Amino acid sequence: MKNPHHVLAPIAALVGLSGTALAEVWPVEIQSDQSDVEVALDLTVPFTGTLIGDYDAKTNPGGTRTVPGVFGGSGNNPIPYEASFGLADVSTSAPGGTFELDWVPTSSIASISTLAIDLLGAAAPEIDLSLTIEFETFRTFNPDSLFPGGTAFTVPLGTATLQSLSATQIGPAPLSISPSKGGNWIFTGAVPVEVLGSLTLQDQPFELGPFEAVLPVSGGLIQTAAGIEMMVVYETQQAFDQILDTPFPDQLIELPTILPPGQIASLIFSGVLQRVVGTAGASGMLVAVSTTTNPIGDLNGDGTVNGADLTILLAAWGDGGGPADLNGDGTVNGADLTVLLANWGEGA
């Protein structure tokens, strides 16, 4: 993922918009191929239930049998347990989405509205999955092993899949914006969002959220003849605790034996997923573009290239860039006047 400190060095490397000089609301589309997000998840899903060997006198007579206690007994008996799934992953993806920037150039006040980000884009990252379990002492037969109770142990179970993760704005997000060198602007602010996600765990879908969070943003924008170029840098982390109380289908899990080690016991787990607890974080940058239909040279945003725009260009004569730099060479001069006069009357 790009380093935000390196990104912010040249202000022109920050979010991308495009429009006329005095527009107030800029509709912005995030450019996935130029944006990135790093999502970090650390989740625990505690649950309780019973485990029992996969033995069946008719269909699986050679299967594992479970019996309570140290010395064993007859039959195939359920054993109570407490357990949790652990999910941990850091993945990078290309986000997409939209928002609106409300800002009149030269003003120190701006705001973001209607922000909606798909944090995963087309990605569906796989998350490392493990099982931590604690149970009462029991024995198994086929294989013959003792599982001493009272000690939790963890075994890897492969992966779960993060299917979706989005952030949607739920409140006002004012920005503090100030001028920088060369007609550039820098801004800071925070966007209140609702985070919603989903994952597949042991072939069963689960919803994550919605959770409320605050997305701190910073970055900059630069005005050009075409409008505005801008980038948003963001980073946030959210702790959450969500009640599930969801029964899950019987799961056949192969557990390594304890005493003696080196064998595999085939056990069927039944239970109820109680909750999801943990943290989720996201950081990265969004590059976006807002297009305009106004003609080149329309510096006051009224839709027509005329004397009002010529007045603005002449007032900016000699400036190092800015909206009146119509050819983008870094200086407002005769070349820009030529562009404006070539478009005189456009939009009328």
C-alpha positions as CSV (number, residue, x, y, z in Angstrom):
1,M,0.0,0.0,0.0
2,K,1.2,3.5,-0.7
3,N,2.8,5.4,2.2
4,P,0.5,8.4,3.0
5,H,3.5,10.5,4.0
6,H,5.0,10.0,0.5
7,V,1.6,10.7,-1.1
8,L,1.2,14.0,0.6
9,A,4.6,15.3,-0.3
10,P,3.5,16.8,-3.6
11,I,0.0,18.3,-3.0
12,A,-1.0,17.4,-6.6
13,A,-0.7,13.8,-5.6
14,L,-3.8,14.1,-3.3
15,V,-7.7,13.3,-4.4
16,G,-8.9,13.9,-7.9
17,L,-11.9,16.1,-8.9
18,S,-12.8,18.0,-12.0
19,G,-15.1,20.9,-12.5
20,T,-15.4,24.7,-13.0
21,A,-13.7,27.3,-10.8
22,L,-16.7,28.5,-8.8
23,A,-18.9,25.4,-8.6
24,E,-20.2,24.7,-5.1
25,V,-21.0,21.0,-5.2
26,W,-18.6,18.6,-6.9
27,P,-19.9,15.0,-7.5
28,V,-16.9,12.7,-7.1
29,E,-16.3,9.2,-8.3
30,I,-13.5,7.2,-6.7
31,Q,-11.0,5.8,-9.2
32,S,-10.4,2.2,-8.1
33,D,-7.3,1.8,-10.3
34,Q,-5.6,4.7,-8.5
35,S,-6.9,4.1,-5.0
36,D,-6.1,1.5,-2.3
37,V,-7.3,0.3,1.1
38,E,-5.6,-1.9,3.6
39,V,-8.2,-3.8,5.8
40,A,-7.0,-5.4,9.1
41,L,-9.4,-7.7,10.9
42,D,-8.9,-9.4,14.2
43,L,-12.1,-11.2,15.2
44,T,-13.2,-13.8,17.7
45,V,-16.5,-15.8,17.5
46,P,-17.1,-17.6,20.8
47,F,-19.6,-20.5,20.9
48,T,-20.7,-23.4,23.1
49,G,-22.2,-26.8,22.4
50,T,-21.3,-30.5,22.3
51,L,-18.9,-32.7,20.3
52,I,-19.4,-36.3,19.5
53,G,-17.5,-38.9,17.5
54,D,-18.6,-39.6,13.9
55,Y,-19.3,-43.2,14.7
56,D,-22.5,-44.8,13.4
57,A,-23.2,-48.5,13.9
58,K,-24.7,-48.8,10.3
59,T,-23.1,-46.1,8.2
60,N,-19.7,-45.6,9.9
61,P,-18.9,-48.5,12.3
62,G,-15.1,-47.7,12.0
63,G,-15.6,-44.1,13.0
64,T,-14.4,-42.3,16.2
65,R,-16.4,-42.8,19.4
66,T,-16.4,-40.4,22.3
67,V,-17.0,-41.2,26.0
68,P,-16.7,-38.9,29.1
69,G,-14.0,-39.2,31.7
70,V,-10.5,-40.8,31.9
71,F,-11.4,-44.5,31.8
72,G,-14.0,-44.5,29.1
73,G,-17.1,-46.5,28.7
74,S,-19.6,-47.7,26.1
75,G,-21.5,-46.0,23.4
76,N,-20.8,-42.7,21.6
77,N,-21.6,-39.8,23.9
78,P,-21.8,-36.0,23.5
79,I,-19.1,-34.0,25.3
80,P,-19.8,-30.4,26.4
81,Y,-17.3,-27.8,25.3
82,E,-16.6,-24.0,25.1
83,A,-14.8,-22.7,22.0
84,S,-14.1,-19.8,19.7
85,F,-13.2,-19.3,16.1
86,G,-10.4,-16.8,15.6
87,L,-10.1,-14.8,12.4
88,A,-7.1,-12.6,11.6
89,D,-6.0,-11.0,8.3
90,V,-4.5,-8.0,6.7
91,S,-5.5,-7.6,3.0
92,T,-5.1,-4.8,0.4
93,S,-7.8,-4.1,-2.2
94,A,-8.9,-1.4,-4.7
95,P,-12.0,0.5,-3.3
96,G,-14.7,2.2,-5.3
97,G,-17.6,4.6,-4.5
98,T,-18.7,8.2,-4.6
99,F,-19.1,11.3,-2.5
100,E,-19.8,15.0,-3.0
101,L,-17.5,17.9,-2.1
102,D,-19.3,21.2,-1.2
103,W,-16.7,24.0,-1.6
104,V,-16.5,27.4,-3.3
105,P,-12.8,27.9,-4.3
106,T,-11.1,30.6,-2.2
107,S,-13.3,29.6,0.8
108,S,-11.8,28.1,3.9
109,I,-14.9,26.1,4.6
110,A,-15.9,22.9,2.8
111,S,-17.7,19.6,3.6
112,I,-18.1,16.0,2.3
113,S,-21.5,14.5,1.9
114,T,-23.2,11.3,0.6
115,L,-19.9,9.3,0.9
116,A,-20.3,5.6,0.1
117,I,-17.3,3.4,-0.2
118,D,-17.0,-0.3,-1.2
119,L,-13.8,-1.0,0.7
120,L,-13.2,-4.4,-1.0
121,G,-13.9,-3.5,-4.6
122,A,-13.8,-6.8,-6.6
123,A,-11.8,-8.6,-3.9
124,A,-13.0,-11.3,-1.6
125,P,-10.0,-11.8,0.8
126,E,-9.6,-15.1,2.6
127,I,-9.0,-14.9,6.4
128,D,-6.9,-17.3,8.4
129,L,-9.3,-19.3,10.6
130,S,-8.4,-21.2,13.8
131,L,-10.3,-23.0,16.5
132,T,-9.6,-22.6,20.2
133,I,-11.5,-25.2,22.4
134,E,-11.8,-26.2,26.0
135,F,-13.7,-29.2,27.2
136,E,-14.2,-31.7,30.0
137,T,-11.9,-34.7,30.0
138,F,-13.0,-37.4,27.6
139,R,-11.7,-40.4,25.7
140,T,-11.9,-41.4,22.1
141,F,-11.8,-44.9,20.4
142,N,-10.7,-45.2,16.8
143,P,-8.3,-43.6,17.5
144,D,-7.7,-44.6,21.2
145,S,-6.7,-41.4,22.9
146,L,-7.2,-39.3,26.1
147,F,-8.2,-35.6,25.8
148,P,-7.5,-34.1,29.3
149,G,-9.9,-31.4,30.2
150,G,-9.4,-27.9,31.6
151,T,-6.7,-26.7,29.1
152,A,-7.6,-24.8,25.9
153,F,-5.8,-25.6,22.8
154,T,-5.8,-24.1,19.2
155,V,-5.9,-25.9,15.9
156,P,-5.8,-24.2,12.4
157,L,-9.0,-24.7,10.3
158,G,-8.1,-23.1,7.0
159,T,-9.8,-19.9,5.9
160,A,-13.0,-17.9,6.0
161,T,-13.9,-15.5,3.3
162,L,-14.7,-11.8,3.7
163,Q,-17.5,-11.2,1.2
164,S,-18.2,-7.5,1.6
165,L,-17.2,-4.4,3.6
166,S,-18.6,-1.0,3.1
167,A,-18.7,2.4,4.7
168,T,-21.6,4.9,4.3
169,Q,-21.8,8.4,5.6
170,I,-24.4,9.0,8.3
171,G,-23.7,12.6,9.4
172,P,-22.2,16.0,8.5
173,A,-18.5,16.1,7.7
174,P,-17.2,19.7,7.7
175,L,-13.6,20.2,6.4
176,S,-11.0,22.7,7.4
177,I,-9.3,23.8,4.1
178,S,-6.5,26.3,3.6
179,P,-4.4,27.5,0.7
180,S,-0.9,26.1,0.0
181,K,1.8,26.9,-2.6
182,G,1.1,27.1,-6.3
183,G,-2.7,27.5,-6.0
184,N,-3.0,24.2,-4.1
185,W,-5.2,23.6,-1.0
186,I,-4.9,21.2,1.9
187,F,-7.8,20.0,4.1
188,T,-8.5,17.9,7.2
189,G,-11.8,16.6,8.7
190,A,-13.7,13.5,9.8
191,V,-16.6,11.6,8.3
192,P,-19.0,9.7,10.5
193,V,-19.8,6.4,8.8
194,E,-21.8,3.2,9.2
195,V,-19.7,0.1,8.5
196,L,-21.4,-3.1,7.2
197,G,-19.8,-6.3,6.1
198,S,-20.4,-10.0,5.6
199,L,-18.2,-13.1,5.8
200,T,-18.5,-16.9,5.1
201,L,-17.4,-19.0,8.1
202,Q,-17.5,-22.8,7.7
203,D,-19.7,-22.4,4.6
204,Q,-22.2,-20.3,6.6
205,P,-22.8,-16.6,5.9
206,F,-22.6,-14.1,8.7
207,E,-23.4,-10.3,8.8
208,L,-20.9,-7.9,10.4
209,G,-22.5,-4.8,11.7
210,P,-23.8,-2.3,11.2
211,F,-21.2,-0.4,13.3
212,E,-20.8,3.3,13.7
213,A,-17.3,4.7,13.2
214,V,-15.5,8.0,12.4
215,L,-13.2,8.1,9.4
216,P,-10.5,10.8,9.8
217,V,-9.5,12.3,6.4
218,S,-6.8,14.6,5.2
219,G,-5.3,15.5,1.9
220,G,-5.3,18.2,-0.7
221,L,-6.6,19.5,-3.9
222,I,-5.3,21.6,-6.8
223,Q,-7.3,23.7,-9.2
224,T,-6.6,23.3,-12.9
225,A,-8.2,24.6,-16.1
226,A,-10.4,21.5,-16.2
227,G,-11.4,21.9,-12.5
228,I,-9.9,20.3,-9.4
229,E,-7.6,17.4,-8.7
230,M,-7.7,16.0,-5.2
231,M,-6.7,12.9,-3.0
232,V,-8.1,11.8,0.3
233,V,-5.9,9.9,2.8
234,Y,-7.7,8.1,5.6
235,E,-7.1,5.7,8.5
236,T,-9.4,4.4,11.2
237,Q,-9.8,1.4,13.6
238,Q,-13.0,0.3,15.2
239,A,-13.7,-2.1,18.1
240,F,-17.0,-3.9,18.1
241,D,-19.1,-6.5,19.9
242,Q,-22.1,-8.0,18.1
243,I,-24.6,-10.5,19.5
244,L,-25.2,-13.5,17.2
245,D,-27.0,-16.2,19.1
246,T,-27.0,-18.3,15.9
247,P,-27.1,-22.1,15.8
248,F,-24.7,-23.5,13.3
249,P,-25.0,-26.8,11.3
250,D,-23.1,-29.8,12.5
251,Q,-19.5,-29.5,11.5
252,L,-17.1,-32.5,11.1
253,I,-13.7,-31.4,12.4
254,E,-10.6,-33.5,12.5
255,L,-8.8,-32.9,15.8
256,P,-5.2,-34.0,16.5
257,T,-5.1,-36.4,19.5
258,I,-3.4,-35.3,22.7
259,L,-2.4,-38.5,24.6
260,P,-0.9,-40.1,22.7
261,P,-0.3,-37.4,19.9
262,G,0.1,-38.1,16.2
263,Q,-3.4,-39.3,15.3
264,I,-6.7,-37.7,14.1
265,A,-10.0,-38.0,15.8
266,S,-13.1,-37.2,13.6
267,L,-15.6,-35.3,15.7
268,I,-18.9,-33.7,14.9
269,F,-19.4,-30.3,16.6
270,S,-22.8,-28.8,17.3
271,G,-23.4,-25.5,19.0
272,V,-24.5,-21.9,19.0
273,L,-22.4,-18.9,17.9
274,Q,-22.8,-16.3,20.6
275,R,-21.2,-13.1,19.3
276,V,-18.5,-11.5,17.2
277,V,-16.0,-9.4,19.1
278,G,-12.7,-7.8,17.9
279,T,-11.4,-4.9,15.9
280,A,-11.5,-3.9,12.2
281,G,-9.3,-1.2,10.7
282,A,-8.9,0.5,7.3
283,S,-6.3,2.8,5.9
284,G,-5.3,4.0,2.5
285,M,-6.1,6.7,0.0
286,L,-8.9,7.5,-2.4
287,V,-8.3,9.2,-5.8
288,A,-11.4,10.5,-7.4
289,V,-12.7,12.5,-10.4
290,S,-15.7,14.8,-10.9
291,T,-16.4,15.7,-14.5
292,T,-18.0,18.9,-15.8
293,T,-19.8,19.9,-19.0
294,N,-18.9,23.6,-18.8
295,P,-16.6,24.8,-21.6
296,I,-12.8,25.4,-21.0
297,G,-12.3,29.1,-20.1
298,D,-15.6,29.3,-18.0
299,L,-13.8,30.6,-14.9
300,N,-16.8,31.8,-13.0
301,G,-18.9,28.7,-13.6
302,D,-21.9,30.4,-15.2
303,G,-21.7,28.0,-18.3
304,T,-20.4,30.6,-20.8
305,V,-17.0,32.0,-21.8
306,N,-17.3,35.8,-21.8
307,G,-16.1,39.0,-20.4
308,A,-16.6,37.9,-16.8
309,D,-14.1,35.1,-17.4
310,L,-11.6,37.5,-19.1
311,T,-11.7,39.7,-16.0
312,I,-10.8,36.7,-13.8
313,L,-8.0,35.7,-16.0
314,L,-6.5,39.2,-16.2
315,A,-6.7,39.5,-12.4
316,A,-4.7,36.3,-12.1
317,W,-2.1,37.3,-14.7
318,G,1.3,36.1,-13.7
319,D,0.1,33.7,-11.0
320,G,1.8,30.3,-10.7
321,G,-1.1,28.0,-11.7
322,G,-4.7,28.0,-10.5
323,P,-7.9,27.8,-12.4
324,A,-6.9,30.6,-14.8
325,D,-3.9,28.5,-16.0
326,L,-5.9,27.1,-18.9
327,N,-3.1,25.3,-20.6
328,G,-1.7,23.8,-17.4
329,D,1.9,25.1,-17.9
330,G,2.1,26.5,-14.3
331,T,1.8,30.2,-15.2
332,V,-1.2,32.5,-16.1
333,N,0.0,34.4,-19.2
334,G,-0.7,35.0,-22.9
335,A,-1.0,31.3,-23.7
336,D,-4.0,31.1,-21.4
337,L,-5.5,34.2,-22.9
338,T,-5.2,32.6,-26.3
339,V,-7.1,29.5,-25.0
340,L,-9.9,31.6,-23.5
341,L,-10.3,33.7,-26.7
342,A,-10.4,30.5,-28.8
343,N,-13.4,29.4,-26.7
344,W,-15.1,32.8,-26.5
345,G,-18.9,32.5,-26.6
346,E,-18.9,28.8,-25.9
347,G,-21.8,27.6,-23.9
348,A,-24.0,30.7,-24.8
